[in-house]
Amino acid sequence: MLSTLAREVEDDMRETDFLGRWGGGEFIMLATSSDREAGLGLAEGLSHRIAAMEVPSSPCLGTASIGVAACRPADTCKSLIVL
C-alpha cells in the first residue's frame, strides 16, 4: 500500500516538490514556491486522491492525516518539522 501511495502522490507533484518517507507509514513533502493556501490545497487534493486510491493486493481503504507548515523568515528545515 505504501508504494502505491508514493506513486499516486508523485503523479501529482511538480518538478520542484520533494517527497520522502519519514518513517513507518509517514511521508513528508516539501512543496517549494508554495504559500500556506497552496499547501492547504495540495493537502486537500492528496487526501481525496488517497481516499479514492485502489490497491489490488489490499481490500483496505486508504486515509491520510495531513499537516501543513508554512515557512517564515526565521524558520529552519528543523523548525518546520518539529512535532
Biopython code that builds the backbone (N, CA, C, O; Angstrom):
import numpy as np
from Bio.PDB.StructureBuilder import StructureBuilder

atoms = [
    (1, "MET", "N", (0.820, -1.186, 0.000)),
    (1, "MET", "CA", (0.000, 0.000, 0.000)),
    (1, "MET", "C", (0.868, 1.255, 0.000)),
    (1, "MET", "O", (0.529, 2.240, -0.656)),
    (2, "LEU", "N", (1.989, 1.231, 0.730)),
    (2, "LEU", "CA", (2.853, 2.411, 0.798)),
    (2, "LEU", "C", (3.481, 2.746, -0.553)),
    (2, "LEU", "O", (3.595, 3.919, -0.910)),
    (3, "SER", "N", (3.886, 1.728, -1.300)),
    (3, "SER", "CA", (4.485, 2.000, -2.610)),
    (3, "SER", "C", (3.429, 2.540, -3.573)),
    (3, "SER", "O", (3.735, 3.405, -4.393)),
    (4, "THR", "N", (2.207, 2.051, -3.490)),
    (4, "THR", "CA", (1.128, 2.583, -4.326)),
    (4, "THR", "C", (0.849, 4.032, -3.949)),
    (4, "THR", "O", (0.655, 4.880, -4.820)),
    (5, "LEU", "N", (0.830, 4.309, -2.665)),
    (5, "LEU", "CA", (0.621, 5.670, -2.183)),
    (5, "LEU", "C", (1.705, 6.606, -2.713)),
    (5, "LEU", "O", (1.404, 7.695, -3.201)),
    (6, "ALA", "N", (2.945, 6.187, -2.620)),
    (6, "ALA", "CA", (4.055, 7.020, -3.095)),
    (6, "ALA", "C", (3.917, 7.314, -4.592)),
    (6, "ALA", "O", (4.146, 8.443, -5.026)),
    (7, "ARG", "N", (3.550, 6.320, -5.367)),
    (7, "ARG", "CA", (3.369, 6.533, -6.814)),
    (7, "ARG", "C", (2.228, 7.505, -7.091)),
    (7, "ARG", "O", (2.345, 8.375, -7.954)),
    (8, "GLU", "N", (1.132, 7.357, -6.365)),
    (8, "GLU", "CA", (-0.020, 8.243, -6.549)),
    (8, "GLU", "C", (0.356, 9.693, -6.225)),
    (8, "GLU", "O", (0.020, 10.613, -6.971)),
    (9, "VAL", "N", (1.051, 9.882, -5.114)),
    (9, "VAL", "CA", (1.446, 11.231, -4.700)),
    (9, "VAL", "C", (2.442, 11.814, -5.694)),
    (9, "VAL", "O", (2.328, 12.980, -6.075)),
    (10, "GLU", "N", (3.403, 11.026, -6.111)),
    (10, "GLU", "CA", (4.406, 11.518, -7.060)),
    (10, "GLU", "C", (3.773, 11.958, -8.379)),
    (10, "GLU", "O", (4.283, 12.867, -9.035)),
    (11, "ASP", "N", (2.670, 11.326, -8.773)),
    (11, "ASP", "CA", (1.977, 11.711, -10.005)),
    (11, "ASP", "C", (1.444, 13.141, -9.946)),
    (11, "ASP", "O", (1.330, 13.805, -10.976)),
    (12, "ASP", "N", (1.115, 13.617, -8.735)),
    (12, "ASP", "CA", (0.564, 14.969, -8.568)),
    (12, "ASP", "C", (1.619, 16.016, -8.232)),
    (12, "ASP", "O", (1.304, 17.203, -8.135)),
    (13, "MET", "N", (2.854, 15.594, -8.056)),
    (13, "MET", "CA", (3.902, 16.532, -7.648)),
    (13, "MET", "C", (4.446, 17.332, -8.831)),
    (13, "MET", "O", (4.428, 16.877, -9.974)),
    (14, "ARG", "N", (4.923, 18.522, -8.527)),
    (14, "ARG", "CA", (5.611, 19.338, -9.521)),
    (14, "ARG", "C", (7.093, 18.976, -9.485)),
    (14, "ARG", "O", (7.549, 18.327, -8.543)),
    (15, "GLU", "N", (7.832, 19.381, -10.482)),
    (15, "GLU", "CA", (9.272, 19.081, -10.525)),
    (15, "GLU", "C", (10.023, 19.716, -9.359)),
    (15, "GLU", "O", (11.101, 19.246, -8.995)),
    (16, "THR", "N", (9.475, 20.766, -8.772)),
    (16, "THR", "CA", (10.143, 21.464, -7.669)),
    (16, "THR", "C", (9.770, 20.908, -6.298)),
    (16, "THR", "O", (10.300, 21.366, -5.286)),
    (17, "ASP", "N", (8.865, 19.926, -6.248)),
    (17, "ASP", "CA", (8.452, 19.317, -4.980)),
    (17, "ASP", "C", (9.317, 18.092, -4.680)),
    (17, "ASP", "O", (9.864, 17.454, -5.579)),
    (18, "PHE", "N", (9.419, 17.788, -3.395)),
    (18, "PHE", "CA", (10.212, 16.635, -2.955)),
    (18, "PHE", "C", (9.383, 15.790, -1.999)),
    (18, "PHE", "O", (8.695, 16.320, -1.126)),
    (19, "LEU", "N", (9.451, 14.476, -2.166)),
    (19, "LEU", "CA", (8.725, 13.538, -1.314)),
    (19, "LEU", "C", (9.715, 12.574, -0.698)),
    (19, "LEU", "O", (10.611, 12.074, -1.378)),
    (20, "GLY", "N", (9.552, 12.310, 0.601)),
    (20, "GLY", "CA", (10.410, 11.339, 1.269)),
    (20, "GLY", "C", (9.619, 10.571, 2.310)),
    (20, "GLY", "O", (8.605, 11.050, 2.818)),
    (21, "ARG", "N", (10.089, 9.388, 2.618)),
    (21, "ARG", "CA", (9.452, 8.589, 3.665)),
    (21, "ARG", "C", (10.057, 9.014, 4.986)),
    (21, "ARG", "O", (11.273, 8.967, 5.169)),
    (22, "TRP", "N", (9.208, 9.425, 5.895)),
    (22, "TRP", "CA", (9.651, 9.932, 7.185)),
    (22, "TRP", "C", (9.874, 8.783, 8.162)),
    (22, "TRP", "O", (10.788, 8.830, 8.986)),
    (23, "GLY", "N", (9.039, 7.759, 8.070)),
    (23, "GLY", "CA", (9.171, 6.594, 8.943)),
    (23, "GLY", "C", (7.848, 5.864, 9.018)),
    (23, "GLY", "O", (6.787, 6.487, 8.985)),
    (24, "GLY", "N", (7.903, 4.560, 9.118)),
    (24, "GLY", "CA", (6.667, 3.781, 9.168)),
    (24, "GLY", "C", (5.796, 4.100, 7.979)),
    (24, "GLY", "O", (6.226, 3.950, 6.835)),
    (25, "GLY", "N", (4.582, 4.538, 8.229)),
    (25, "GLY", "CA", (3.658, 4.920, 7.177)),
    (25, "GLY", "C", (3.592, 6.421, 6.982)),
    (25, "GLY", "O", (2.621, 6.942, 6.434)),
    (26, "GLU", "N", (4.632, 7.119, 7.433)),
    (26, "GLU", "CA", (4.635, 8.578, 7.337)),
    (26, "GLU", "C", (5.512, 9.061, 6.197)),
    (26, "GLU", "O", (6.605, 8.545, 5.964)),
    (27, "PHE", "N", (5.006, 10.063, 5.493)),
    (27, "PHE", "CA", (5.751, 10.690, 4.416)),
    (27, "PHE", "C", (5.847, 12.185, 4.703)),
    (27, "PHE", "O", (5.038, 12.739, 5.447)),
    (28, "ILE", "N", (6.831, 12.819, 4.112)),
    (28, "ILE", "CA", (6.967, 14.263, 4.218)),
    (28, "ILE", "C", (7.176, 14.814, 2.815)),
    (28, "ILE", "O", (7.923, 14.251, 2.014)),
    (29, "MET", "N", (6.502, 15.925, 2.533)),
    (29, "MET", "CA", (6.635, 16.547, 1.216)),
    (29, "MET", "C", (7.058, 17.998, 1.401)),
    (29, "MET", "O", (6.508, 18.725, 2.229)),
    (30, "LEU", "N", (8.026, 18.391, 0.627)),
    (30, "LEU", "CA", (8.442, 19.788, 0.577)),
    (30, "LEU", "C", (7.900, 20.357, -0.725)),
    (30, "LEU", "O", (8.334, 19.976, -1.812)),
    (31, "ALA", "N", (6.952, 21.268, -0.604)),
    (31, "ALA", "CA", (6.338, 21.893, -1.781)),
    (31, "ALA", "C", (6.923, 23.296, -1.896)),
    (31, "ALA", "O", (6.403, 24.250, -1.317)),
    (32, "THR", "N", (7.998, 23.405, -2.641)),
    (32, "THR", "CA", (8.686, 24.688, -2.771)),
    (32, "THR", "C", (7.839, 25.672, -3.570)),
    (32, "THR", "O", (6.960, 25.284, -4.339)),
    (33, "SER", "N", (8.122, 26.931, -3.372)),
    (33, "SER", "CA", (7.421, 28.015, -4.073)),
    (33, "SER", "C", (5.907, 27.940, -3.866)),
    (33, "SER", "O", (5.133, 28.235, -4.777)),
    (34, "SER", "N", (5.497, 27.547, -2.673)),
    (34, "SER", "CA", (4.072, 27.465, -2.335)),
    (34, "SER", "C", (3.830, 28.249, -1.061)),
    (34, "SER", "O", (4.644, 28.217, -0.139)),
    (35, "ASP", "N", (2.712, 28.950, -1.013)),
    (35, "ASP", "CA", (2.334, 29.612, 0.225)),
    (35, "ASP", "C", (1.397, 28.694, 1.013)),
    (35, "ASP", "O", (1.134, 27.562, 0.606)),
    (36, "ARG", "N", (0.902, 29.194, 2.137)),
    (36, "ARG", "CA", (0.047, 28.382, 3.009)),
    (36, "ARG", "C", (-1.209, 27.909, 2.270)),
    (36, "ARG", "O", (-1.597, 26.745, 2.378)),
    (37, "GLU", "N", (-1.835, 28.809, 1.526)),
    (37, "GLU", "CA", (-3.062, 28.450, 0.814)),
    (37, "GLU", "C", (-2.801, 27.362, -0.224)),
    (37, "GLU", "O", (-3.601, 26.437, -0.366)),
    (38, "ALA", "N", (-1.695, 27.466, -0.945)),
    (38, "ALA", "CA", (-1.352, 26.436, -1.936)),
    (38, "ALA", "C", (-1.083, 25.109, -1.235)),
    (38, "ALA", "O", (-1.462, 24.051, -1.738)),
    (39, "GLY", "N", (-0.428, 25.162, -0.072)),
    (39, "GLY", "CA", (-0.167, 23.946, 0.700)),
    (39, "GLY", "C", (-1.446, 23.285, 1.176)),
    (39, "GLY", "O", (-1.568, 22.060, 1.146)),
    (40, "LEU", "N", (-2.396, 24.091, 1.613)),
    (40, "LEU", "CA", (-3.686, 23.540, 2.039)),
    (40, "LEU", "C", (-4.423, 22.909, 0.865)),
    (40, "LEU", "O", (-5.045, 21.857, 1.015)),
    (41, "GLY", "N", (-4.358, 23.543, -0.299)),
    (41, "GLY", "CA", (-4.987, 22.971, -1.492)),
    (41, "GLY", "C", (-4.336, 21.662, -1.895)),
    (41, "GLY", "O", (-5.019, 20.708, -2.267)),
    (42, "LEU", "N", (-3.009, 21.621, -1.820)),
    (42, "LEU", "CA", (-2.278, 20.394, -2.129)),
    (42, "LEU", "C", (-2.671, 19.283, -1.159)),
    (42, "LEU", "O", (-2.908, 18.147, -1.570)),
    (43, "ALA", "N", (-2.739, 19.616, 0.129)),
    (43, "ALA", "CA", (-3.108, 18.625, 1.143)),
    (43, "ALA", "C", (-4.515, 18.085, 0.907)),
    (43, "ALA", "O", (-4.746, 16.882, 1.028)),
    (44, "GLU", "N", (-5.447, 18.961, 0.575)),
    (44, "GLU", "CA", (-6.820, 18.519, 0.328)),
    (44, "GLU", "C", (-6.889, 17.616, -0.903)),
    (44, "GLU", "O", (-7.574, 16.593, -0.892)),
    (45, "GLY", "N", (-6.178, 17.999, -1.963)),
    (45, "GLY", "CA", (-6.153, 17.168, -3.162)),
    (45, "GLY", "C", (-5.545, 15.802, -2.908)),
    (45, "GLY", "O", (-6.051, 14.790, -3.393)),
    (46, "LEU", "N", (-4.455, 15.773, -2.142)),
    (46, "LEU", "CA", (-3.810, 14.498, -1.812)),
    (46, "LEU", "C", (-4.731, 13.625, -0.974)),
    (46, "LEU", "O", (-4.810, 12.415, -1.186)),
    (47, "SER", "N", (-5.419, 14.230, -0.034)),
    (47, "SER", "CA", (-6.338, 13.478, 0.820)),
    (47, "SER", "C", (-7.437, 12.816, -0.013)),
    (47, "SER", "O", (-7.760, 11.649, 0.205)),
    (48, "HIS", "N", (-8.007, 13.551, -0.957)),
    (48, "HIS", "CA", (-9.047, 12.980, -1.830)),
    (48, "HIS", "C", (-8.480, 11.876, -2.715)),
    (48, "HIS", "O", (-9.114, 10.840, -2.916)),
    (49, "ARG", "N", (-7.287, 12.107, -3.237)),
    (49, "ARG", "CA", (-6.671, 11.103, -4.119)),
    (49, "ARG", "C", (-6.385, 9.810, -3.351)),
    (49, "ARG", "O", (-6.607, 8.715, -3.869)),
    (50, "ILE", "N", (-5.899, 9.938, -2.132)),
    (50, "ILE", "CA", (-5.595, 8.762, -1.311)),
    (50, "ILE", "C", (-6.887, 8.007, -0.964)),
    (50, "ILE", "O", (-6.914, 6.777, -0.989)),
    (51, "ALA", "N", (-7.951, 8.745, -0.644)),
    (51, "ALA", "CA", (-9.224, 8.095, -0.308)),
    (51, "ALA", "C", (-9.790, 7.321, -1.500)),
    (51, "ALA", "O", (-10.471, 6.312, -1.318)),
    (52, "ALA", "N", (-9.510, 7.790, -2.713)),
    (52, "ALA", "CA", (-10.029, 7.127, -3.918)),
    (52, "ALA", "C", (-9.088, 6.056, -4.449)),
    (52, "ALA", "O", (-9.421, 5.353, -5.403)),
    (53, "MET", "N", (-7.929, 5.928, -3.846)),
    (53, "MET", "CA", (-6.896, 5.013, -4.327)),
    (53, "MET", "C", (-7.345, 3.551, -4.173)),
    (53, "MET", "O", (-7.929, 3.170, -3.159)),
    (54, "GLU", "N", (-7.058, 2.752, -5.194)),
    (54, "GLU", "CA", (-7.341, 1.320, -5.148)),
    (54, "GLU", "C", (-6.021, 0.560, -5.163)),
    (54, "GLU", "O", (-5.159, 0.798, -6.008)),
    (55, "VAL", "N", (-5.883, -0.349, -4.222)),
    (55, "VAL", "CA", (-4.687, -1.176, -4.135)),
    (55, "VAL", "C", (-5.123, -2.612, -4.400)),
    (55, "VAL", "O", (-5.808, -3.212, -3.572)),
    (56, "PRO", "N", (-4.728, -3.176, -5.559)),
    (56, "PRO", "CA", (-5.184, -4.517, -5.930)),
    (56, "PRO", "C", (-4.924, -5.588, -4.877)),
    (56, "PRO", "O", (-5.734, -6.501, -4.715)),
    (57, "SER", "N", (-3.814, -5.491, -4.166)),
    (57, "SER", "CA", (-3.453, -6.538, -3.207)),
    (57, "SER", "C", (-4.054, -6.315, -1.828)),
    (57, "SER", "O", (-3.796, -7.099, -0.915)),
    (58, "SER", "N", (-4.858, -5.252, -1.652)),
    (58, "SER", "CA", (-5.406, -4.949, -0.337)),
    (58, "SER", "C", (-6.872, -4.551, -0.439)),
    (58, "SER", "O", (-7.233, -3.712, -1.264)),
    (59, "PRO", "N", (-7.721, -5.151, 0.399)),
    (59, "PRO", "CA", (-9.129, -4.769, 0.397)),
    (59, "PRO", "C", (-9.385, -3.505, 1.225)),
    (59, "PRO", "O", (-10.515, -3.022, 1.290)),
    (60, "CYS", "N", (-8.341, -2.974, 1.854)),
    (60, "CYS", "CA", (-8.486, -1.821, 2.741)),
    (60, "CYS", "C", (-8.567, -0.512, 1.967)),
    (60, "CYS", "O", (-8.029, -0.385, 0.867)),
    (61, "LEU", "N", (-9.246, 0.450, 2.562)),
    (61, "LEU", "CA", (-9.302, 1.797, 2.006)),
    (61, "LEU", "C", (-8.214, 2.640, 2.653)),
    (61, "LEU", "O", (-7.903, 2.461, 3.830)),
    (62, "GLY", "N", (-7.642, 3.548, 1.895)),
    (62, "GLY", "CA", (-6.605, 4.405, 2.441)),
    (62, "GLY", "C", (-7.172, 5.712, 2.949)),
    (62, "GLY", "O", (-8.112, 6.259, 2.372)),
    (63, "THR", "N", (-6.607, 6.204, 4.014)),
    (63, "THR", "CA", (-6.937, 7.531, 4.530)),
    (63, "THR", "C", (-5.631, 8.222, 4.863)),
    (63, "THR", "O", (-4.581, 7.585, 4.944)),
    (64, "ALA", "N", (-5.703, 9.522, 5.054)),
    (64, "ALA", "CA", (-4.491, 10.268, 5.370)),
    (64, "ALA", "C", (-4.792, 11.361, 6.379)),
    (64, "ALA", "O", (-5.867, 11.961, 6.374)),
    (65, "SER", "N", (-3.841, 11.599, 7.226)),
    (65, "SER", "CA", (-3.865, 12.731, 8.132)),
    (65, "SER", "C", (-2.725, 13.630, 7.670)),
    (65, "SER", "O", (-1.565, 13.220, 7.713)),
    (66, "ILE", "N", (-3.029, 14.841, 7.232)),
    (66, "ILE", "CA", (-2.029, 15.700, 6.606)),
    (66, "ILE", "C", (-1.937, 17.015, 7.354)),
    (66, "ILE", "O", (-2.951, 17.653, 7.637)),
    (67, "GLY", "N", (-0.716, 17.417, 7.673)),
    (67, "GLY", "CA", (-0.468, 18.713, 8.273)),
    (67, "GLY", "C", (0.268, 19.599, 7.285)),
    (67, "GLY", "O", (0.998, 19.111, 6.422)),
    (68, "VAL", "N", (0.071, 20.904, 7.418)),
    (68, "VAL", "CA", (0.722, 21.860, 6.529)),
    (68, "VAL", "C", (1.479, 22.868, 7.384)),
    (68, "VAL", "O", (0.938, 23.412, 8.347)),
    (69, "ALA", "N", (2.723, 23.107, 7.027)),
    (69, "ALA", "CA", (3.530, 24.126, 7.699)),
    (69, "ALA", "C", (4.056, 25.088, 6.643)),
    (69, "ALA", "O", (4.555, 24.667, 5.600)),
    (70, "ALA", "N", (3.942, 26.368, 6.921)),
    (70, "ALA", "CA", (4.449, 27.393, 6.004)),
    (70, "ALA", "C", (5.718, 27.988, 6.594)),
    (70, "ALA", "O", (5.792, 28.270, 7.790)),
    (71, "CYS", "N", (6.690, 28.170, 5.758)),
    (71, "CYS", "CA", (7.991, 28.679, 6.187)),
    (71, "CYS", "C", (7.927, 30.187, 6.416)),
    (71, "CYS", "O", (7.446, 30.941, 5.570)),
    (72, "ARG", "N", (8.423, 30.610, 7.582)),
    (72, "ARG", "CA", (8.568, 32.031, 7.898)),
    (72, "ARG", "C", (10.047, 32.381, 7.816)),
    (72, "ARG", "O", (10.888, 31.482, 7.842)),
    (73, "PRO", "N", (10.383, 33.646, 7.719)),
    (73, "PRO", "CA", (11.795, 34.029, 7.553)),
    (73, "PRO", "C", (12.746, 33.430, 8.596)),
    (73, "PRO", "O", (13.886, 33.105, 8.265)),
    (74, "ALA", "N", (12.303, 33.279, 9.836)),
    (74, "ALA", "CA", (13.174, 32.759, 10.892)),
    (74, "ALA", "C", (13.216, 31.239, 10.961)),
    (74, "ALA", "O", (13.995, 30.683, 11.735)),
    (75, "ASP", "N", (12.401, 30.560, 10.174)),
    (75, "ASP", "CA", (12.335, 29.098, 10.223)),
    (75, "ASP", "C", (13.561, 28.447, 9.599)),
    (75, "ASP", "O", (14.222, 28.999, 8.720)),
    (76, "THR", "N", (13.827, 27.256, 10.095)),
    (76, "THR", "CA", (14.833, 26.383, 9.523)),
    (76, "THR", "C", (14.123, 25.105, 9.093)),
    (76, "THR", "O", (12.957, 24.908, 9.436)),
    (77, "CYS", "N", (14.786, 24.251, 8.366)),
    (77, "CYS", "CA", (14.187, 22.957, 7.989)),
    (77, "CYS", "C", (13.745, 22.225, 9.243)),
    (77, "CYS", "O", (12.659, 21.645, 9.269)),
    (78, "LYS", "N", (14.565, 22.243, 10.277)),
    (78, "LYS", "CA", (14.251, 21.524, 11.511)),
    (78, "LYS", "C", (13.022, 22.117, 12.199)),
    (78, "LYS", "O", (12.173, 21.374, 12.690)),
    (79, "SER", "N", (12.918, 23.436, 12.239)),
    (79, "SER", "CA", (11.772, 24.050, 12.950)),
    (79, "SER", "C", (10.459, 23.762, 12.239)),
    (79, "SER", "O", (9.410, 23.764, 12.885)),
    (80, "LEU", "N", (10.477, 23.518, 10.950)),
    (80, "LEU", "CA", (9.251, 23.213, 10.227)),
    (80, "LEU", "C", (8.695, 21.824, 10.538)),
    (80, "LEU", "O", (7.493, 21.594, 10.403)),
    (81, "ILE", "N", (9.555, 20.906, 10.950)),
    (81, "ILE", "CA", (9.098, 19.528, 11.147)),
    (81, "ILE", "C", (9.072, 19.096, 12.603)),
    (81, "ILE", "O", (8.805, 17.930, 12.892)),
    (82, "VAL", "N", (9.345, 20.014, 13.529)),
    (82, "VAL", "CA", (9.287, 19.687, 14.951)),
    (82, "VAL", "C", (7.853, 19.321, 15.298)),
    (82, "VAL", "O", (6.911, 20.038, 14.959)),
    (83, "LEU", "N", (7.707, 18.203, 15.972)),
    (83, "LEU", "CA", (6.356, 17.729, 16.350)),
    (83, "LEU", "C", (5.821, 18.489, 17.528)),
    (83, "LEU", "O", (4.706, 18.225, 17.978)),
]
sb = StructureBuilder()
sb.init_structure("model")
sb.init_model(0)
sb.init_chain("A")
sb.init_seg("    ")
for serial, (resi, resn, name, xyz) in enumerate(atoms, 1):
    if name == "N":
        sb.init_residue(resn, " ", resi, " ")
    sb.init_atom(name, np.array(xyz, "f"), 0.0, 1.0, " ", f" {name:<3s}", serial, name[0])
structure = sb.get_structure()
